[in-house]
């Protein structure tokens, strides 16, 4: 079985969503679907997931100029999931990082 959850997202916007709407953000496996994400979070954190919203981000091409010339590369692609938990349940992300 592949590792569905890669890491939690701790941004200012997601912190506001956590406090106001009980939503948490995670970077997940690019090929994972919503059902797999919900099951992985329920199993790892022992909470009940109400909904899962996902977003796929394509890698961007980056160029860097060096003394030896131009260096081109790409940023990695990733998938982000915003998970809504049942009312009254929380996840302590600080201790999990």
Biopython code that builds the backbone (N, CA, C, O; Angstrom):
import numpy as np
from Bio.PDB.StructureBuilder import StructureBuilder

atoms = [
    (1, "UNK", "N", (0.843, -1.189, 0.000)),
    (1, "UNK", "CA", (0.000, 0.000, 0.000)),
    (1, "UNK", "C", (0.881, 1.242, 0.000)),
    (1, "UNK", "O", (1.856, 1.323, 0.747)),
    (2, "UNK", "N", (0.532, 2.206, -0.840)),
    (2, "UNK", "CA", (1.338, 3.413, -0.926)),
    (2, "UNK", "C", (0.987, 4.378, 0.209)),
    (2, "UNK", "O", (-0.077, 4.285, 0.822)),
    (3, "UNK", "N", (1.888, 5.284, 0.464)),
    (3, "UNK", "CA", (1.693, 6.285, 1.502)),
    (3, "UNK", "C", (0.877, 7.433, 0.911)),
    (3, "UNK", "O", (1.393, 8.206, 0.104)),
    (4, "UNK", "N", (-0.393, 7.550, 1.303)),
    (4, "UNK", "CA", (-1.291, 8.543, 0.714)),
    (4, "UNK", "C", (-0.968, 9.944, 1.235)),
    (4, "UNK", "O", (-0.897, 10.891, 0.452)),
    (5, "UNK", "N", (-0.773, 10.084, 2.538)),
    (5, "UNK", "CA", (-0.490, 11.388, 3.131)),
    (5, "UNK", "C", (1.005, 11.669, 3.067)),
    (5, "UNK", "O", (1.805, 10.885, 3.578)),
    (6, "UNK", "N", (1.389, 12.778, 2.446)),
    (6, "UNK", "CA", (2.800, 13.138, 2.346)),
    (6, "UNK", "C", (3.213, 14.003, 3.529)),
    (6, "UNK", "O", (4.157, 13.672, 4.246)),
    (7, "UNK", "N", (2.495, 15.127, 3.734)),
    (7, "UNK", "CA", (2.788, 16.004, 4.866)),
    (7, "UNK", "C", (1.620, 16.954, 5.074)),
    (7, "UNK", "O", (0.853, 17.205, 4.144)),
    (8, "UNK", "N", (1.476, 17.483, 6.280)),
    (8, "UNK", "CA", (0.427, 18.490, 6.504)),
    (8, "UNK", "C", (0.863, 19.846, 5.969)),
    (8, "UNK", "O", (2.056, 20.138, 5.891)),
    (9, "UNK", "N", (-0.098, 20.660, 5.605)),
    (9, "UNK", "CA", (0.167, 22.021, 5.162)),
    (9, "UNK", "C", (-0.104, 22.974, 6.317)),
    (9, "UNK", "O", (-1.191, 22.961, 6.895)),
    (10, "UNK", "N", (0.869, 23.788, 6.650)),
    (10, "UNK", "CA", (0.715, 24.755, 7.726)),
    (10, "UNK", "C", (0.954, 26.143, 7.157)),
    (10, "UNK", "O", (2.072, 26.657, 7.193)),
    (11, "UNK", "N", (-0.109, 26.748, 6.630)),
    (11, "UNK", "CA", (-0.022, 28.098, 6.089)),
    (11, "UNK", "C", (-0.959, 29.000, 6.872)),
    (11, "UNK", "O", (-1.792, 28.525, 7.644)),
    (12, "UNK", "N", (-0.822, 30.284, 6.671)),
    (12, "UNK", "CA", (-1.666, 31.244, 7.382)),
    (12, "UNK", "C", (-3.133, 31.103, 6.974)),
    (12, "UNK", "O", (-4.024, 31.185, 7.820)),
    (13, "UNK", "N", (-3.378, 30.895, 5.706)),
    (13, "UNK", "CA", (-4.749, 30.745, 5.226)),
    (13, "UNK", "C", (-5.397, 29.477, 5.785)),
    (13, "UNK", "O", (-6.556, 29.504, 6.196)),
    (14, "UNK", "N", (-4.651, 28.363, 5.801)),
    (14, "UNK", "CA", (-5.198, 27.118, 6.328)),
    (14, "UNK", "C", (-5.374, 27.173, 7.841)),
    (14, "UNK", "O", (-6.260, 26.510, 8.381)),
    (15, "UNK", "N", (-4.556, 27.943, 8.526)),
    (15, "UNK", "CA", (-4.743, 28.124, 9.966)),
    (15, "UNK", "C", (-6.061, 28.830, 10.245)),
    (15, "UNK", "O", (-6.765, 28.474, 11.190)),
    (16, "UNK", "N", (-6.401, 29.825, 9.436)),
    (16, "UNK", "CA", (-7.686, 30.510, 9.573)),
    (16, "UNK", "C", (-8.848, 29.563, 9.279)),
    (16, "UNK", "O", (-9.865, 29.605, 9.972)),
    (17, "UNK", "N", (-8.712, 28.709, 8.261)),
    (17, "UNK", "CA", (-9.755, 27.733, 7.957)),
    (17, "UNK", "C", (-9.916, 26.717, 9.080)),
    (17, "UNK", "O", (-11.030, 26.285, 9.374)),
    (18, "UNK", "N", (-8.811, 26.335, 9.707)),
    (18, "UNK", "CA", (-8.867, 25.383, 10.807)),
    (18, "UNK", "C", (-9.627, 25.964, 11.981)),
    (18, "UNK", "O", (-10.472, 25.291, 12.571)),
    (19, "UNK", "N", (-9.338, 27.188, 12.320)),
    (19, "UNK", "CA", (-9.998, 27.825, 13.462)),
    (19, "UNK", "C", (-11.460, 28.131, 13.183)),
    (19, "UNK", "O", (-12.295, 27.974, 14.074)),
    (20, "UNK", "N", (-11.795, 28.565, 11.970)),
    (20, "UNK", "CA", (-13.153, 28.987, 11.681)),
    (20, "UNK", "C", (-14.085, 27.898, 11.187)),
    (20, "UNK", "O", (-15.255, 27.861, 11.569)),
    (21, "UNK", "N", (-13.568, 26.988, 10.322)),
    (21, "UNK", "CA", (-14.445, 26.035, 9.649)),
    (21, "UNK", "C", (-14.070, 24.575, 9.877)),
    (21, "UNK", "O", (-14.664, 23.689, 9.263)),
    (22, "UNK", "N", (-13.106, 24.307, 10.737)),
    (22, "UNK", "CA", (-12.677, 22.938, 11.061)),
    (22, "UNK", "C", (-12.169, 22.199, 9.817)),
    (22, "UNK", "O", (-12.503, 21.034, 9.605)),
    (23, "UNK", "N", (-11.353, 22.890, 8.989)),
    (23, "UNK", "CA", (-10.761, 22.306, 7.788)),
    (23, "UNK", "C", (-9.250, 22.230, 7.953)),
    (23, "UNK", "O", (-8.632, 23.120, 8.537)),
    (24, "UNK", "N", (-8.667, 21.162, 7.434)),
    (24, "UNK", "CA", (-7.225, 20.929, 7.531)),
    (24, "UNK", "C", (-6.679, 20.643, 6.149)),
    (24, "UNK", "O", (-7.377, 20.066, 5.315)),
    (25, "UNK", "N", (-5.432, 21.039, 5.890)),
    (25, "UNK", "CA", (-4.808, 20.847, 4.592)),
    (25, "UNK", "C", (-3.658, 19.869, 4.645)),
    (25, "UNK", "O", (-2.899, 19.836, 5.614)),
    (26, "UNK", "N", (-3.534, 19.066, 3.589)),
    (26, "UNK", "CA", (-2.463, 18.075, 3.486)),
    (26, "UNK", "C", (-1.961, 18.022, 2.049)),
    (26, "UNK", "O", (-2.728, 18.211, 1.104)),
    (27, "UNK", "N", (-0.669, 17.765, 1.895)),
    (27, "UNK", "CA", (-0.127, 17.391, 0.596)),
    (27, "UNK", "C", (-0.257, 15.876, 0.533)),
    (27, "UNK", "O", (0.190, 15.169, 1.436)),
    (28, "UNK", "N", (-0.871, 15.383, -0.540)),
    (28, "UNK", "CA", (-1.155, 13.948, -0.651)),
    (28, "UNK", "C", (-0.521, 13.398, -1.927)),
    (28, "UNK", "O", (-0.038, 14.154, -2.771)),
    (29, "UNK", "N", (-0.532, 12.078, -2.054)),
    (29, "UNK", "CA", (-0.027, 11.412, -3.246)),
    (29, "UNK", "C", (-0.781, 11.921, -4.471)),
    (29, "UNK", "O", (-2.000, 12.089, -4.425)),
    (30, "UNK", "N", (-0.067, 12.164, -5.554)),
    (30, "UNK", "CA", (-0.650, 12.789, -6.742)),
    (30, "UNK", "C", (-1.766, 11.935, -7.349)),
    (30, "UNK", "O", (-2.695, 12.476, -7.950)),
    (31, "UNK", "N", (-1.688, 10.625, -7.202)),
    (31, "UNK", "CA", (-2.673, 9.734, -7.810)),
    (31, "UNK", "C", (-3.741, 9.255, -6.829)),
    (31, "UNK", "O", (-4.573, 8.425, -7.196)),
    (32, "UNK", "N", (-3.741, 9.752, -5.597)),
    (32, "UNK", "CA", (-4.736, 9.325, -4.615)),
    (32, "UNK", "C", (-6.077, 9.982, -4.906)),
    (32, "UNK", "O", (-6.137, 11.141, -5.318)),
    (33, "UNK", "N", (-7.163, 9.223, -4.685)),
    (33, "UNK", "CA", (-8.485, 9.805, -4.869)),
    (33, "UNK", "C", (-9.065, 10.222, -3.515)),
    (33, "UNK", "O", (-8.452, 9.991, -2.473)),
    (34, "UNK", "N", (-10.248, 10.837, -3.540)),
    (34, "UNK", "CA", (-10.834, 11.398, -2.321)),
    (34, "UNK", "C", (-11.171, 10.329, -1.289)),
    (34, "UNK", "O", (-11.042, 10.566, -0.088)),
    (35, "UNK", "N", (-11.597, 9.167, -1.741)),
    (35, "UNK", "CA", (-11.948, 8.084, -0.815)),
    (35, "UNK", "C", (-10.706, 7.582, -0.093)),
    (35, "UNK", "O", (-10.746, 7.364, 1.118)),
    (36, "UNK", "N", (-9.604, 7.395, -0.813)),
    (36, "UNK", "CA", (-8.354, 6.956, -0.198)),
    (36, "UNK", "C", (-7.832, 7.991, 0.789)),
    (36, "UNK", "O", (-7.318, 7.631, 1.848)),
    (37, "UNK", "N", (-7.957, 9.271, 0.455)),
    (37, "UNK", "CA", (-7.495, 10.334, 1.348)),
    (37, "UNK", "C", (-8.310, 10.341, 2.633)),
    (37, "UNK", "O", (-7.749, 10.446, 3.724)),
    (38, "UNK", "N", (-9.627, 10.231, 2.514)),
    (38, "UNK", "CA", (-10.498, 10.223, 3.698)),
    (38, "UNK", "C", (-10.195, 9.033, 4.599)),
    (38, "UNK", "O", (-10.120, 9.184, 5.819)),
    (39, "UNK", "N", (-10.022, 7.858, 4.015)),
    (39, "UNK", "CA", (-9.724, 6.654, 4.815)),
    (39, "UNK", "C", (-8.376, 6.773, 5.510)),
    (39, "UNK", "O", (-8.236, 6.361, 6.662)),
    (40, "UNK", "N", (-7.373, 7.335, 4.819)),
    (40, "UNK", "CA", (-6.044, 7.474, 5.420)),
    (40, "UNK", "C", (-6.073, 8.439, 6.602)),
    (40, "UNK", "O", (-5.422, 8.187, 7.615)),
    (41, "UNK", "N", (-6.820, 9.539, 6.488)),
    (41, "UNK", "CA", (-6.900, 10.501, 7.589)),
    (41, "UNK", "C", (-7.684, 9.931, 8.751)),
    (41, "UNK", "O", (-7.305, 10.124, 9.906)),
    (42, "UNK", "N", (-8.778, 9.226, 8.463)),
    (42, "UNK", "CA", (-9.565, 8.601, 9.540)),
    (42, "UNK", "C", (-8.748, 7.556, 10.288)),
    (42, "UNK", "O", (-8.859, 7.433, 11.508)),
    (43, "UNK", "N", (-7.934, 6.808, 9.565)),
    (43, "UNK", "CA", (-7.119, 5.763, 10.203)),
    (43, "UNK", "C", (-5.978, 6.361, 11.027)),
    (43, "UNK", "O", (-5.724, 5.916, 12.146)),
    (44, "UNK", "N", (-5.291, 7.367, 10.480)),
    (44, "UNK", "CA", (-4.117, 7.922, 11.159)),
    (44, "UNK", "C", (-4.487, 8.777, 12.366)),
    (44, "UNK", "O", (-3.849, 8.674, 13.414)),
    (45, "UNK", "N", (-5.517, 9.626, 12.233)),
    (45, "UNK", "CA", (-5.831, 10.579, 13.290)),
    (45, "UNK", "C", (-7.054, 10.193, 14.125)),
    (45, "UNK", "O", (-7.368, 10.867, 15.106)),
    (46, "UNK", "N", (-7.747, 9.115, 13.748)),
    (46, "UNK", "CA", (-8.931, 8.621, 14.465)),
    (46, "UNK", "C", (-10.002, 9.703, 14.597)),
    (46, "UNK", "O", (-10.480, 9.997, 15.693)),
    (47, "UNK", "N", (-10.367, 10.290, 13.449)),
    (47, "UNK", "CA", (-11.416, 11.302, 13.365)),
    (47, "UNK", "C", (-12.385, 10.895, 12.254)),
    (47, "UNK", "O", (-12.116, 9.960, 11.501)),
    (48, "UNK", "N", (-13.511, 11.601, 12.157)),
    (48, "UNK", "CA", (-14.485, 11.323, 11.106)),
    (48, "UNK", "C", (-14.449, 12.442, 10.073)),
    (48, "UNK", "O", (-14.636, 13.611, 10.411)),
    (49, "UNK", "N", (-14.211, 12.084, 8.821)),
    (49, "UNK", "CA", (-14.092, 13.052, 7.729)),
    (49, "UNK", "C", (-15.470, 13.263, 7.101)),
    (49, "UNK", "O", (-16.166, 12.306, 6.761)),
    (50, "UNK", "N", (-15.851, 14.537, 6.955)),
    (50, "UNK", "CA", (-17.131, 14.877, 6.330)),
    (50, "UNK", "C", (-16.970, 15.058, 4.830)),
    (50, "UNK", "O", (-17.767, 14.529, 4.055)),
    (51, "UNK", "N", (-15.937, 15.805, 4.403)),
    (51, "UNK", "CA", (-15.730, 16.017, 2.972)),
    (51, "UNK", "C", (-14.248, 16.211, 2.677)),
    (51, "UNK", "O", (-13.459, 16.558, 3.556)),
    (52, "UNK", "N", (-13.890, 15.977, 1.411)),
    (52, "UNK", "CA", (-12.517, 16.149, 0.940)),
    (52, "UNK", "C", (-12.562, 16.942, -0.369)),
    (52, "UNK", "O", (-13.265, 16.556, -1.302)),
    (53, "UNK", "N", (-11.828, 18.027, -0.439)),
    (53, "UNK", "CA", (-11.662, 18.797, -1.667)),
    (53, "UNK", "C", (-10.201, 18.690, -2.079)),
    (53, "UNK", "O", (-9.307, 18.850, -1.247)),
    (54, "UNK", "N", (-9.952, 18.421, -3.359)),
    (54, "UNK", "CA", (-8.578, 18.243, -3.833)),
    (54, "UNK", "C", (-8.250, 19.230, -4.941)),
    (54, "UNK", "O", (-9.129, 19.678, -5.678)),
    (55, "UNK", "N", (-6.955, 19.562, -5.045)),
    (55, "UNK", "CA", (-6.438, 20.432, -6.085)),
    (55, "UNK", "C", (-5.125, 19.862, -6.589)),
    (55, "UNK", "O", (-4.263, 19.489, -5.793)),
    (56, "UNK", "N", (-4.966, 19.791, -7.897)),
    (56, "UNK", "CA", (-3.718, 19.328, -8.491)),
    (56, "UNK", "C", (-2.934, 20.528, -8.996)),
    (56, "UNK", "O", (-3.486, 21.408, -9.657)),
    (57, "UNK", "N", (-1.649, 20.559, -8.682)),
    (57, "UNK", "CA", (-0.768, 21.641, -9.117)),
    (57, "UNK", "C", (0.287, 21.077, -10.055)),
    (57, "UNK", "O", (0.968, 20.107, -9.723)),
    (58, "UNK", "N", (0.421, 21.684, -11.222)),
    (58, "UNK", "CA", (1.446, 21.269, -12.166)),
    (58, "UNK", "C", (2.778, 21.875, -11.759)),
    (58, "UNK", "O", (2.820, 22.960, -11.179)),
    (59, "UNK", "N", (3.854, 21.186, -12.059)),
    (59, "UNK", "CA", (5.178, 21.732, -11.807)),
    (59, "UNK", "C", (5.479, 22.862, -12.770)),
    (59, "UNK", "O", (5.100, 22.810, -13.940)),
    (60, "UNK", "N", (6.156, 23.879, -12.278)),
    (60, "UNK", "CA", (6.484, 25.028, -13.115)),
    (60, "UNK", "C", (7.925, 24.927, -13.603)),
    (60, "UNK", "O", (8.783, 24.362, -12.924)),
    (61, "UNK", "N", (8.178, 25.474, -14.773)),
    (61, "UNK", "CA", (9.533, 25.488, -15.301)),
    (61, "UNK", "C", (10.261, 26.700, -14.728)),
    (61, "UNK", "O", (9.736, 27.813, -14.746)),
    (62, "UNK", "N", (11.458, 26.480, -14.225)),
    (62, "UNK", "CA", (12.258, 27.552, -13.641)),
    (62, "UNK", "C", (13.583, 27.651, -14.377)),
    (62, "UNK", "O", (14.135, 26.647, -14.828)),
    (63, "UNK", "N", (14.085, 28.874, -14.493)),
    (63, "UNK", "CA", (15.369, 29.128, -15.134)),
    (63, "UNK", "C", (16.254, 29.899, -14.168)),
    (63, "UNK", "O", (15.812, 30.836, -13.503)),
    (64, "UNK", "N", (17.515, 29.483, -14.106)),
    (64, "UNK", "CA", (18.476, 30.149, -13.225)),
    (64, "UNK", "C", (19.729, 30.448, -14.037)),
    (64, "UNK", "O", (20.258, 29.580, -14.732)),
    (65, "UNK", "N", (20.186, 31.676, -13.939)),
    (65, "UNK", "CA", (21.402, 32.060, -14.640)),
    (65, "UNK", "C", (22.593, 31.891, -13.713)),
    (65, "UNK", "O", (22.580, 32.379, -12.583)),
    (66, "UNK", "N", (23.625, 31.198, -14.190)),
    (66, "UNK", "CA", (24.852, 30.985, -13.427)),
    (66, "UNK", "C", (26.031, 31.482, -14.251)),
    (66, "UNK", "O", (25.854, 31.955, -15.374)),
    (67, "UNK", "N", (27.218, 31.375, -13.700)),
    (67, "UNK", "CA", (28.424, 31.790, -14.443)),
    (67, "UNK", "C", (28.653, 30.923, -15.680)),
    (67, "UNK", "O", (29.191, 31.382, -16.688)),
    (68, "UNK", "N", (28.238, 29.675, -15.581)),
    (68, "UNK", "CA", (28.460, 28.752, -16.687)),
    (68, "UNK", "C", (27.334, 28.792, -17.718)),
    (68, "UNK", "O", (27.405, 28.090, -18.727)),
    (69, "UNK", "N", (26.315, 29.586, -17.490)),
    (69, "UNK", "CA", (25.224, 29.684, -18.452)),
    (69, "UNK", "C", (23.873, 29.470, -17.788)),
    (69, "UNK", "O", (23.724, 29.589, -16.571)),
    (70, "UNK", "N", (22.918, 29.159, -18.606)),
    (70, "UNK", "CA", (21.544, 29.010, -18.145)),
    (70, "UNK", "C", (21.286, 27.591, -17.657)),
    (70, "UNK", "O", (21.700, 26.625, -18.298)),
    (71, "UNK", "N", (20.609, 27.467, -16.537)),
    (71, "UNK", "CA", (20.249, 26.170, -15.970)),
    (71, "UNK", "C", (18.738, 26.110, -15.883)),
    (71, "UNK", "O", (18.116, 26.967, -15.255)),
    (72, "UNK", "N", (18.136, 25.095, -16.514)),
    (72, "UNK", "CA", (16.689, 24.952, -16.485)),
    (72, "UNK", "C", (16.294, 23.739, -15.672)),
    (72, "UNK", "O", (16.980, 22.717, -15.672)),
    (73, "UNK", "N", (15.178, 23.870, -14.982)),
    (73, "UNK", "CA", (14.647, 22.767, -14.206)),
    (73, "UNK", "C", (13.158, 22.943, -14.004)),
    (73, "UNK", "O", (12.555, 23.881, -14.525)),
    (74, "UNK", "N", (12.579, 22.048, -13.254)),
    (74, "UNK", "CA", (11.143, 22.107, -12.983)),
    (74, "UNK", "C", (10.905, 21.939, -11.490)),
    (74, "UNK", "O", (11.638, 21.220, -10.811)),
    (75, "UNK", "N", (9.870, 22.611, -10.985)),
    (75, "UNK", "CA", (9.435, 22.366, -9.613)),
    (75, "UNK", "C", (8.551, 21.124, -9.633)),
    (75, "UNK", "O", (7.931, 20.835, -10.657)),
    (76, "UNK", "N", (8.476, 20.392, -8.541)),
    (76, "UNK", "CA", (7.690, 19.163, -8.557)),
    (76, "UNK", "C", (6.188, 19.442, -8.584)),
    (76, "UNK", "O", (5.718, 20.451, -8.061)),
    (77, "UNK", "N", (5.455, 18.531, -9.201)),
    (77, "UNK", "CA", (4.000, 18.623, -9.165)),
    (77, "UNK", "C", (3.517, 18.014, -7.851)),
    (77, "UNK", "O", (4.181, 17.151, -7.277)),
    (78, "UNK", "N", (2.359, 18.468, -7.383)),
    (78, "UNK", "CA", (1.819, 17.932, -6.144)),
    (78, "UNK", "C", (0.317, 18.071, -6.120)),
    (78, "UNK", "O", (-0.270, 18.775, -6.943)),
    (79, "UNK", "N", (-0.303, 17.393, -5.167)),
    (79, "UNK", "CA", (-1.743, 17.428, -4.989)),
    (79, "UNK", "C", (-2.036, 17.852, -3.563)),
    (79, "UNK", "O", (-1.444, 17.336, -2.615)),
    (80, "UNK", "N", (-2.951, 18.791, -3.421)),
    (80, "UNK", "CA", (-3.313, 19.313, -2.110)),
    (80, "UNK", "C", (-4.739, 18.890, -1.795)),
    (80, "UNK", "O", (-5.604, 18.919, -2.671)),
    (81, "UNK", "N", (-4.994, 18.495, -0.545)),
    (81, "UNK", "CA", (-6.330, 18.103, -0.115)),
    (81, "UNK", "C", (-6.739, 18.958, 1.076)),
    (81, "UNK", "O", (-5.973, 19.118, 2.026)),
    (82, "UNK", "N", (-7.960, 19.512, 1.021)),
    (82, "UNK", "CA", (-8.548, 20.233, 2.142)),
    (82, "UNK", "C", (-9.625, 19.321, 2.713)),
    (82, "UNK", "O", (-10.588, 18.980, 2.026)),
    (83, "UNK", "N", (-9.458, 18.925, 3.975)),
    (83, "UNK", "CA", (-10.329, 17.947, 4.612)),
    (83, "UNK", "C", (-11.180, 18.641, 5.667)),
    (83, "UNK", "O", (-10.656, 19.363, 6.515)),
    (84, "UNK", "N", (-12.492, 18.424, 5.617)),
    (84, "UNK", "CA", (-13.409, 18.943, 6.625)),
    (84, "UNK", "C", (-13.756, 17.824, 7.586)),
    (84, "UNK", "O", (-14.165, 16.738, 7.173)),
    (85, "UNK", "N", (-13.589, 18.099, 8.883)),
    (85, "UNK", "CA", (-13.884, 17.103, 9.912)),
    (85, "UNK", "C", (-15.267, 17.323, 10.503)),
    (85, "UNK", "O", (-15.863, 18.391, 10.360)),
    (86, "UNK", "N", (-15.763, 16.284, 11.172)),
    (86, "UNK", "CA", (-17.046, 16.368, 11.864)),
    (86, "UNK", "C", (-16.957, 17.392, 12.985)),
    (86, "UNK", "O", (-15.898, 17.573, 13.586)),
    (87, "UNK", "N", (-18.070, 18.059, 13.263)),
    (87, "UNK", "CA", (-18.122, 19.108, 14.280)),
    (87, "UNK", "C", (-17.619, 18.582, 15.627)),
    (87, "UNK", "O", (-18.043, 17.521, 16.084)),
    (88, "UNK", "N", (-16.720, 19.330, 16.251)),
    (88, "UNK", "CA", (-16.202, 18.963, 17.569)),
    (88, "UNK", "C", (-14.924, 18.150, 17.547)),
    (88, "UNK", "O", (-14.326, 17.942, 18.603)),
    (89, "UNK", "N", (-14.472, 17.677, 16.382)),
    (89, "UNK", "CA", (-13.247, 16.889, 16.285)),
    (89, "UNK", "C", (-12.114, 17.765, 15.771)),
    (89, "UNK", "O", (-12.331, 18.669, 14.963)),
    (90, "UNK", "N", (-10.902, 17.489, 16.247)),
    (90, "UNK", "CA", (-9.736, 18.258, 15.839)),
    (90, "UNK", "C", (-8.552, 17.326, 15.587)),
    (90, "UNK", "O", (-8.546, 16.170, 16.008)),
    (91, "UNK", "N", (-7.559, 17.859, 14.894)),
    (91, "UNK", "CA", (-6.279, 17.177, 14.665)),
    (91, "UNK", "C", (-5.190, 18.081, 15.199)),
    (91, "UNK", "O", (-5.173, 19.275, 14.899)),
    (92, "UNK", "N", (-4.270, 17.527, 15.994)),
    (92, "UNK", "CA", (-3.139, 18.295, 16.499)),
    (92, "UNK", "C", (-1.975, 18.130, 15.527)),
    (92, "UNK", "O", (-1.193, 17.187, 15.643)),
    (93, "UNK", "N", (-1.862, 19.051, 14.567)),
    (93, "UNK", "CA", (-0.833, 18.950, 13.532)),
    (93, "UNK", "C", (0.553, 19.295, 14.028)),
    (93, "UNK", "O", (1.537, 18.805, 13.476)),
    (94, "UNK", "N", (0.663, 20.114, 15.041)),
    (94, "UNK", "CA", (1.979, 20.537, 15.540)),
    (94, "UNK", "C", (2.756, 19.349, 16.088)),
    (94, "UNK", "O", (3.963, 19.258, 15.863)),
    (95, "UNK", "N", (2.113, 18.452, 16.788)),
    (95, "UNK", "CA", (2.815, 17.299, 17.343)),
    (95, "UNK", "C", (3.110, 16.259, 16.263)),
    (95, "UNK", "O", (4.011, 15.438, 16.435)),
    (96, "UNK", "N", (2.358, 16.277, 15.140)),
    (96, "UNK", "CA", (2.563, 15.310, 14.060)),
    (96, "UNK", "C", (3.709, 15.714, 13.145)),
    (96, "UNK", "O", (4.276, 14.854, 12.471)),
    (97, "UNK", "N", (4.070, 16.995, 13.097)),
    (97, "UNK", "CA", (5.139, 17.463, 12.213)),
    (97, "UNK", "C", (6.423, 17.044, 12.826)),
    (97, "UNK", "O", (7.489, 17.318, 12.275)),
]
sb = StructureBuilder()
sb.init_structure("model")
sb.init_model(0)
sb.init_chain("A")
sb.init_seg("    ")
for serial, (resi, resn, name, xyz) in enumerate(atoms, 1):
    if name == "N":
        sb.init_residue(resn, " ", resi, " ")
    sb.init_atom(name, np.array(xyz, "f"), 0.0, 1.0, " ", f" {name:<3s}", serial, name[0])
structure = sb.get_structure()
